[in-house]
Amino acid sequence: MPRQPHHSSNWGGKRPGAGRKFTPDKYSRDLVKRAHEDGIHPFELLIRVVRDEGAAMKDRMYCAGMLMPYCAQRLQQTEVKVTSELDGLSVAEKAELLASIPKHQRDARTKGYPTLGA
């Protein structure tokens, strides 16, 4: 549908000022307030709340979740290099090896297709 000249510039797509406004949740505000009152580092406060058995389980679990990025490592991407035993063979040796494989097993052995009983 072509855009009509009388439509506003905010027709479709992202609009400035749209969406929910960010407001810290109740737990975050309470934790920051307690940290300022006690004069301690927020990390220490989170640890204290997690270890406090008298605190509500909901608060303890929330603080534990906030601490997770600092206490547990994220999985790192690793590079894997796969080599074949055939890399060192000449073309003639590879052809000879392929000819020695029975015809009905060639796809399974060269392309990795499973066969019955494998």
KAHUDA-V371801 format. One record per backbone hydrogen bond with DSSP energy under -0.5 kcal/mol. NH is the residue of the N-H (numbers start at 0). CO is the residue of the C=O. Records with the same first field share a line. If there is no record, write none. Layout:
NH=CO ; CO
This chain:
6=3
10=7
11=9
17=14
28=24
29=25
30=26
31=27
32=28
33=29
34=30
35=31
36=32
37=33
38=34
39=34
43=40
44=40
45=41
46=42
47=43
48=44
49=45
50=46
51=47
52=50
54=51
59=55
60=56
61=57
62=58
63=59
64=60
65=61
66=62
67=63
69=66
70=66 ; 67
71=67
79=77
81=79
82=80
86=83
87=84
88=85
93=89
94=90
95=91
96=92
97=93
98=94
99=95
100=97
104=101
105=101 ; 102
108=104
109=105
110=106
111=106 ; 107
112=106
117=114
